[in-house]
Amino acid sequence: MQVHADIQSFPFLGRIAVQQEVKEVEFSSPDIKSGPLTLENVRLVLDGVRIDRNKLVQDQDVVVEGIDQGRAEADITEESLSNALGTPVRIANGGVTADVLGRKVTADVAVKGNEPTVKIPGLPLPALTVPGSDLLPCLGEAAVGDGRIHFSCQVHGIPPVVVKLVNGKST
């Protein structure tokens, strides 16, 4: 998995040295694949990231102490969902539809825990599991848009990916 980090704070060193805080840190990955399902546009955005100034000054180590808030987001596209379910699926106008025996039927989409469910009347479907990733610690709300289902949730505490990527420690 390729992860990109972007720090929104100016001046970066000044803000860390004086305020011990970075305004925003964003981790992103173009896609995460596990099994038949691929999540795209995966983002983890953390606001008010607090840094241990003593560790920075004494040891030149960046150690994250806490965050004010965060959010995680990802998309499941028509193509990914069609591939995972083994049938053509259309995501448009706020709904999910599929062709079953030549008929267009409406699918029900729900999220329970970290597992999305798609139910299409008349079609037995495999269970969907979300690819495991520290970048996406939760799914939360599902919003059906054109061509994609967008998931987003609030993140509380320091996600393991931050510890791994920033602090250089394993969890």
Accessible surface in RSA format (square Angstrom, percent):
REM  Atomic radii and reference values for relative SASA: ProtOr
REM  Chains: A
REM  Algorithm: Lee & Richards
REM  Probe-radius: 1.40
REM  Slices: 20
REM RES _ NUM      All-atoms   Total-Side   Main-Chain    Non-polar    All polar
REM                ABS   REL    ABS   REL    ABS   REL    ABS   REL    ABS   REL
RES MET A   1   140.63  72.8  53.01  35.1  87.61 208.6  66.30  56.4  74.33  98.5
RES GLN A   2   133.16  74.5 121.06  88.5  12.09  28.8  43.18  91.9  89.98  68.2
RES VAL A   3    45.10  29.7  13.17  11.9  31.93  76.9  13.17  11.4  31.93  86.6
RES HIS A   4   114.39  62.5 110.73  77.0   3.66   9.4  75.37  77.7  39.02  45.4
RES ALA A   5    56.95  52.4  33.61  51.9  23.34  53.1  33.61  47.3  23.34  61.8
RES ASP A   6    56.05  39.3  53.88  53.6   2.18   5.1  10.14  23.9  45.91  45.8
RES ILE A   7    83.03  47.2  59.87  44.6  23.16  55.8  59.87  43.1  23.16  62.8
RES GLN A   8    81.51  45.6  77.54  56.7   3.96   9.4  20.33  43.3  61.17  46.4
RES SER A   9    18.80  15.9   0.00   0.0  18.80  43.3   2.93   6.2  15.87  22.2
RES PHE A  10   179.25  89.7 164.08 101.6  15.17  39.5 164.08  99.5  15.17  43.4
RES PRO A  11    76.43  55.7  75.77  69.1   0.66   2.4  76.43  63.1   0.00   0.0
RES PHE A  12    74.49  37.3  70.01  43.4   4.48  11.7  70.01  42.4   4.48  12.8
RES LEU A  13   129.50  72.1 125.68  89.9   3.83   9.6 125.97  88.5   3.54   9.5
RES GLY A  14    31.26  38.6   0.00   N/A  31.26  38.6  26.97  74.0   4.30   9.6
RES ARG A  15    63.59  26.7  58.28  29.7   5.31  12.6   7.50  10.3  56.09  34.0
RES ILE A  16     2.27   1.3   2.27   1.7   0.00   0.0   2.27   1.6   0.00   0.0
RES ALA A  17    45.28  41.6  41.99  64.8   3.29   7.5  42.08  59.3   3.20   8.5
RES VAL A  18   113.73  74.8  97.71  88.5  16.02  38.6  99.09  86.1  14.64  39.7
RES GLN A  19   108.59  60.7  85.07  62.2  23.52  56.0  29.86  63.6  78.73  59.7
RES GLN A  20    60.30  33.7  60.18  44.0   0.11   0.3   7.84  16.7  52.46  39.8
RES GLU A  21    49.27  28.3  49.27  37.3   0.00   0.0   3.38   6.5  45.88  37.5
RES VAL A  22     3.73   2.5   3.73   3.4   0.00   0.0   3.73   3.2   0.00   0.0
RES LYS A  23   132.75  64.8 128.30  78.7   4.45  10.6  73.32  66.0  59.44  63.3
RES GLU A  24    40.19  23.1  40.19  30.4   0.00   0.0   2.59   5.0  37.60  30.7
RES VAL A  25    12.74   8.4  12.74  11.5   0.00   0.0  12.74  11.1   0.00   0.0
RES GLU A  26    34.60  19.9  34.60  26.2   0.00   0.0   1.35   2.6  33.25  27.1
RES PHE A  27     1.73   0.9   1.73   1.1   0.00   0.0   1.73   1.0   0.00   0.0
RES SER A  28    24.67  20.9  24.20  32.3   0.47   1.1  11.23  23.9  13.44  18.8
RES SER A  29     2.90   2.4   0.27   0.4   2.63   6.1   1.45   3.1   1.45   2.0
RES PRO A  30    86.74  63.2  71.95  65.6  14.79  53.8  80.94  66.8   5.80  36.1
RES ASP A  31    71.26  49.9  66.22  65.9   5.04  11.9   2.33   5.5  68.93  68.7
RES ILE A  32    11.94   6.8   9.35   7.0   2.59   6.2  11.94   8.6   0.00   0.0
RES LYS A  33   138.87  67.7 107.56  66.0  31.31  74.5  90.00  81.0  48.87  52.1
RES SER A  34    56.50  47.7  46.32  61.8  10.18  23.5  17.06  36.3  39.45  55.3
RES GLY A  35    54.60  67.3   0.00   N/A  54.60  67.3  35.93  98.6  18.67  41.8
RES PRO A  36    80.38  58.6  68.71  62.6  11.67  42.4  77.13  63.7   3.25  20.2
RES LEU A  37     1.54   0.9   1.54   1.1   0.00   0.0   1.54   1.1   0.00   0.0
RES THR A  38    19.40  13.8  19.40  19.7   0.00   0.0  11.52  15.5   7.88  11.9
RES LEU A  39     0.04   0.0   0.04   0.0   0.00   0.0   0.04   0.0   0.00   0.0
RES GLU A  40    55.20  31.7  55.20  41.8   0.00   0.0   7.10  13.7  48.10  39.3
RES ASN A  41    85.56  59.0  76.79  74.2   8.77  21.1  24.30  58.5  61.26  59.2
RES VAL A  42     0.20   0.1   0.00   0.0   0.20   0.5   0.00   0.0   0.20   0.5
RES ARG A  43    65.87  27.7  65.87  33.6   0.00   0.0  26.81  36.6  39.06  23.7
RES LEU A  44     0.00   0.0   0.00   0.0   0.00   0.0   0.00   0.0   0.00   0.0
RES VAL A  45     0.36   0.2   0.36   0.3   0.00   0.0   0.36   0.3   0.00   0.0
RES LEU A  46     0.74   0.4   0.74   0.5   0.00   0.0   0.74   0.5   0.00   0.0
RES ASP A  47    30.59  21.4  30.59  30.4   0.00   0.0  15.99  37.6  14.61  14.6
RES GLY A  48     5.34   6.6   0.00   N/A   5.34   6.6   3.41   9.4   1.93   4.3
RES VAL A  49     4.11   2.7   4.11   3.7   0.00   0.0   4.11   3.6   0.00   0.0
RES ARG A  50    90.74  38.1  90.74  46.3   0.00   0.0  41.05  56.1  49.69  30.1
RES ILE A  51     4.20   2.4   4.00   3.0   0.20   0.5   4.00   2.9   0.20   0.5
RES ASP A  52    28.70  20.1  28.41  28.3   0.29   0.7   0.50   1.2  28.19  28.1
RES ARG A  53    91.61  38.5  91.18  46.5   0.43   1.0   8.99  12.3  82.62  50.1
RES ASN A  54   100.80  69.5  99.51  96.2   1.29   3.1  13.16  31.7  87.64  84.7
RES LYS A  55    87.33  42.6  86.56  53.1   0.77   1.8  41.22  37.1  46.12  49.1
RES LEU A  56    36.05  20.1  32.86  23.5   3.19   8.0  32.86  23.1   3.19   8.6
RES VAL A  57    97.19  64.0  81.70  74.0  15.49  37.3  87.96  76.4   9.23  25.0
RES GLN A  58   134.07  75.0 104.95  76.7  29.13  69.4  34.05  72.5 100.03  75.9
RES ASP A  59    69.46  48.7  50.42  50.2  19.04  45.0  16.29  38.3  53.17  53.0
RES GLN A  60   137.72  77.0 114.50  83.7  23.22  55.3  59.81 127.3  77.92  59.1
RES ASP A  61    70.73  49.5  67.99  67.7   2.74   6.5  10.97  25.8  59.76  59.6
RES VAL A  62    54.06  35.6  46.69  42.3   7.38  17.8  46.69  40.6   7.38  20.0
RES VAL A  63    25.98  17.1  25.98  23.5   0.00   0.0  25.98  22.6   0.00   0.0
RES VAL A  64     8.85   5.8   1.28   1.2   7.57  18.2   1.28   1.1   7.57  20.5
RES GLU A  65   102.85  59.0  71.84  54.4  31.01  73.8  28.65  55.4  74.19  60.6
RES GLY A  66     7.76   9.6   0.00   N/A   7.76   9.6   7.76  21.3   0.00   0.0
RES ILE A  67    18.11  10.3   1.85   1.4  16.26  39.2   1.85   1.3  16.26  44.1
RES ASP A  68    94.68  66.3  61.47  61.2  33.21  78.5  24.75  58.2  69.93  69.7
RES GLN A  69    98.06  54.8  95.81  70.0   2.25   5.3  21.33  45.4  76.73  58.2
RES GLY A  70     1.84   2.3   0.00   N/A   1.84   2.3   1.58   4.3   0.25   0.6
RES ARG A  71    80.09  33.6  80.09  40.8   0.00   0.0  27.95  38.2  52.13  31.6
RES ALA A  72     0.04   0.0   0.00   0.0   0.04   0.1   0.00   0.0   0.04   0.1
RES GLU A  73    30.14  17.3  30.14  22.8   0.00   0.0   0.26   0.5  29.88  24.4
RES ALA A  74     0.09   0.1   0.00   0.0   0.09   0.2   0.09   0.1   0.00   0.0
RES ASP A  75     4.37   3.1   4.37   4.3   0.00   0.0   0.48   1.1   3.89   3.9
RES ILE A  76     2.16   1.2   2.16   1.6   0.00   0.0   2.16   1.6   0.00   0.0
RES THR A  77    27.96  19.9  27.96  28.3   0.00   0.0  27.03  36.3   0.93   1.4
RES GLU A  78    42.52  24.4  42.45  32.1   0.07   0.2   9.71  18.8  32.81  26.8
RES GLU A  79   129.36  74.3 120.65  91.3   8.71  20.7  45.98  88.9  83.38  68.1
RES SER A  80     7.39   6.2   2.25   3.0   5.14  11.8   6.90  14.7   0.49   0.7
RES LEU A  81     0.91   0.5   0.91   0.6   0.00   0.0   0.91   0.6   0.00   0.0
RES SER A  82    22.22  18.8  19.21  25.6   3.01   6.9  16.08  34.2   6.14   8.6
RES ASN A  83   101.26  69.8  77.84  75.2  23.42  56.4  24.10  58.0  77.17  74.6
RES ALA A  84     7.57   7.0   0.00   0.0   7.57  17.2   0.00   0.0   7.57  20.0
RES LEU A  85    12.54   7.0   0.42   0.3  12.12  30.5   1.22   0.9  11.32  30.5
RES GLY A  86    69.86  86.1   0.00   N/A  69.86  86.1  35.70  98.0  34.15  76.5
RES THR A  87    18.08  12.9  13.74  13.9   4.34  10.3   9.24  12.4   8.84  13.4
RES PRO A  88    97.99  71.4  92.52  84.3   5.47  19.9  95.99  79.2   2.00  12.5
RES VAL A  89    11.18   7.4   0.00   0.0  11.18  26.9   1.49   1.3   9.69  26.3
RES ARG A  90   143.70  60.3 142.68  72.7   1.02   2.4  51.73  70.7  91.97  55.7
RES ILE A  91     0.17   0.1   0.00   0.0   0.17   0.4   0.00   0.0   0.17   0.5
RES ALA A  92    20.03  18.4  12.03  18.6   8.00  18.2  12.03  16.9   8.00  21.2
RES ASN A  93   144.55  99.7 106.63 103.0  37.92  91.3  39.41  94.8 105.14 101.6
RES GLY A  94    50.96  62.8   0.00   N/A  50.96  62.8  21.51  59.0  29.45  66.0
RES GLY A  95    24.43  30.1   0.00   N/A  24.43  30.1  23.73  65.1   0.70   1.6
RES VAL A  96     1.74   1.1   0.83   0.7   0.92   2.2   0.83   0.7   0.92   2.5
RES THR A  97    23.14  16.5  23.14  23.5   0.00   0.0  18.95  25.4   4.19   6.3
RES ALA A  98     4.87   4.5   0.00   0.0   4.87  11.1   4.87   6.9   0.00   0.0
RES ASP A  99    88.42  61.9  77.67  77.3  10.76  25.4  19.15  45.1  69.28  69.1
RES VAL A 100    15.59  10.3  11.10  10.0   4.50  10.8  13.56  11.8   2.04   5.5
RES LEU A 101   176.65  98.4 134.80  96.4  41.85 105.2 148.01 103.9  28.64  77.1
RES GLY A 102    78.91  97.3   0.00   N/A  78.91  97.3  37.51 102.9  41.40  92.7
RES ARG A 103   166.46  69.9 162.60  82.9   3.86   9.2  61.79  84.4 104.67  63.4
RES LYS A 104   156.27  76.2 125.62  77.1  30.65  73.0  68.85  62.0  87.42  93.1
RES VAL A 105    16.46  10.8  11.93  10.8   4.53  10.9  16.46  14.3   0.00   0.0
RES THR A 106    90.21  64.2  80.09  81.2  10.12  24.1  50.41  67.7  39.80  60.2
RES ALA A 107     7.98   7.3   0.00   0.0   7.98  18.2   0.00   0.0   7.98  21.1
RES ASP A 108    95.52  66.9  91.27  90.8   4.25  10.0  25.03  58.9  70.49  70.3
RES VAL A 109    38.66  25.4   6.77   6.1  31.89  76.8   6.77   5.9  31.89  86.5
RES ALA A 110    54.45  50.1  48.33  74.6   6.12  13.9  54.45  76.7   0.00   0.0
RES VAL A 111    41.06  27.0   8.75   7.9  32.30  77.8   8.78   7.6  32.28  87.5
RES LYS A 112   171.60  83.7 163.17 100.1   8.43  20.1 110.37  99.3  61.23  65.2
RES GLY A 113    66.24  81.7   0.00   N/A  66.24  81.7  45.59 125.1  20.66  46.3
RES ASN A 114    57.68  39.8  49.95  48.3   7.72  18.6  27.15  65.3  30.53  29.5
RES GLU A 115    93.18  53.5  93.18  70.5   0.01   0.0  18.28  35.4  74.90  61.2
RES PRO A 116     2.47   1.8   1.80   1.6   0.66   2.4   1.80   1.5   0.66   4.1
RES THR A 117    55.24  39.3  52.40  53.1   2.83   6.8  48.79  65.5   6.44   9.7
RES VAL A 118    13.01   8.6   1.87   1.7  11.13  26.8   1.87   1.6  11.13  30.2
RES LYS A 119   138.44  67.5 135.65  83.2   2.80   6.7  81.37  73.2  57.08  60.8
RES ILE A 120     7.41   4.2   0.00   0.0   7.41  17.8   0.83   0.6   6.58  17.8
RES PRO A 121    81.76  59.6  67.01  61.1  14.74  53.6  79.47  65.6   2.29  14.2
RES GLY A 122    70.35  86.8   0.00   N/A  70.35  86.8  39.24 107.7  31.11  69.7
RES LEU A 123    49.64  27.6  38.52  27.6  11.12  27.9  39.30  27.6  10.34  27.8
RES PRO A 124   126.16  91.9  99.81  91.0  26.35  95.8 111.65  92.2  14.51  90.2
RES LEU A 125    43.37  24.2   8.82   6.3  34.55  86.8  11.05   7.8  32.33  87.0
RES PRO A 126    74.40  54.2  55.87  50.9  18.53  67.4  68.06  56.2   6.34  39.4
RES ALA A 127    94.57  86.9  59.08  91.2  35.48  80.7  69.94  98.5  24.62  65.2
RES LEU A 128     9.10   5.1   3.12   2.2   5.98  15.0   4.52   3.2   4.58  12.3
RES THR A 129    84.66  60.2  80.23  81.3   4.43  10.5  52.40  70.4  32.25  48.8
RES VAL A 130    18.06  11.9   1.17   1.1  16.89  40.7   1.17   1.0  16.89  45.8
RES PRO A 131     3.88   2.8   0.13   0.1   3.74  13.6   2.30   1.9   1.57   9.8
RES GLY A 132    72.43  89.3   0.00   N/A  72.43  89.3  42.36 116.2  30.08  67.4
RES SER A 133    22.16  18.7   0.22   0.3  21.94  50.5   9.02  19.2  13.15  18.4
RES ASP A 134    39.26  27.5  32.52  32.4   6.74  15.9   7.61  17.9  31.64  31.6
RES LEU A 135     0.00   0.0   0.00   0.0   0.00   0.0   0.00   0.0   0.00   0.0
RES LEU A 136     3.55   2.0   0.51   0.4   3.04   7.6   0.51   0.4   3.04   8.2
RES PRO A 137    58.94  43.0  26.70  24.3  32.24 117.2  34.92  28.8  24.02 149.3
RES CYS A 138    33.18  25.1  32.41  36.1   0.77   1.8  28.92  73.3   4.26   4.6
RES LEU A 139     0.30   0.2   0.00   0.0   0.30   0.7   0.09   0.1   0.20   0.5
RES GLY A 140    37.04  45.7   0.00   N/A  37.04  45.7  26.15  71.8  10.90  24.4
RES GLU A 141   136.72  78.5 132.90 100.5   3.82   9.1  52.42 101.4  84.30  68.8
RES ALA A 142    40.08  36.9   9.15  14.1  30.93  70.4   9.15  12.9  30.93  81.9
RES ALA A 143    59.67  54.9  53.36  82.3   6.32  14.4  58.86  82.9   0.81   2.2
RES VAL A 144    42.02  27.6  20.52  18.6  21.50  51.8  20.67  18.0  21.35  57.9
RES GLY A 145    27.14  33.5   0.00   N/A  27.14  33.5  26.85  73.7   0.29   0.7
RES ASP A 146   109.75  76.9  83.94  83.5  25.81  61.0  36.61  86.2  73.14  72.9
RES GLY A 147    27.74  34.2   0.00   N/A  27.74  34.2  19.74  54.2   7.99  17.9
RES ARG A 148    98.70  41.4  98.70  50.3   0.00   0.0  20.87  28.5  77.83  47.2
RES ILE A 149     2.25   1.3   2.25   1.7   0.00   0.0   2.25   1.6   0.00   0.0
RES HIS A 150    43.60  23.8  42.94  29.8   0.66   1.7  34.28  35.3   9.32  10.8
RES PHE A 151     0.62   0.3   0.59   0.4   0.03   0.1   0.62   0.4   0.00   0.0
RES SER A 152    37.92  32.0  36.53  48.7   1.39   3.2  11.91  25.4  26.01  36.4
RES CYS A 153    16.93  12.8   6.83   7.6  10.10  23.7  16.45  41.7   0.47   0.5
RES GLN A 154   110.88  62.0  95.89  70.1  14.99  35.7  44.39  94.5  66.49  50.4
RES VAL A 155     9.24   6.1   5.87   5.3   3.36   8.1   8.66   7.5   0.57   1.6
RES HIS A 156   160.96  88.0 129.73  90.2  31.23  79.9  96.24  99.2  64.72  75.3
RES GLY A 157    43.61  53.8   0.00   N/A  43.61  53.8  34.98  96.0   8.63  19.3
RES ILE A 158    54.90  31.2  29.84  22.2  25.06  60.4  30.19  21.7  24.71  67.1
RES PRO A 159     6.48   4.7   0.34   0.3   6.14  22.3   6.32   5.2   0.16   1.0
RES PRO A 160    53.32  38.9  53.30  48.6   0.02   0.1  53.32  44.0   0.00   0.0
RES VAL A 161     6.60   4.3   6.60   6.0   0.00   0.0   6.60   5.7   0.00   0.0
RES VAL A 162     1.63   1.1   1.63   1.5   0.00   0.0   1.63   1.4   0.00   0.0
RES VAL A 163    32.16  21.2  32.16  29.1   0.00   0.0  32.16  27.9   0.00   0.0
RES LYS A 164    94.48  46.1  80.85  49.6  13.63  32.5  40.99  36.9  53.49  57.0
RES LEU A 165    92.32  51.4  62.33  44.6  29.99  75.4  64.21  45.1  28.11  75.6
RES VAL A 166    51.30  33.8  29.94  27.1  21.36  51.5  33.95  29.5  17.35  47.1
RES ASN A 167    28.00  19.3   7.42   7.2  20.57  49.5   0.84   2.0  27.15  26.2
RES GLY A 168    65.76  81.1   0.00   N/A  65.76  81.1  31.60  86.7  34.16  76.5
RES LYS A 169   116.72  56.9 108.08  66.3   8.64  20.6  74.73  67.3  41.99  44.7
RES SER A 170   104.05  87.9  76.00 101.4  28.05  64.6  42.26  90.0  61.79  86.6
RES THR A 171   104.68  74.4  36.51  37.0  68.17 162.5  59.89  80.4  44.78  67.7
END  Absolute sums over single chains surface
CHAIN  1 A     9461.2       7188.7       2272.4       4938.0       4523.2
END  Absolute sums over all chains
TOTAL          9461.2       7188.7       2272.4       4938.0       4523.2
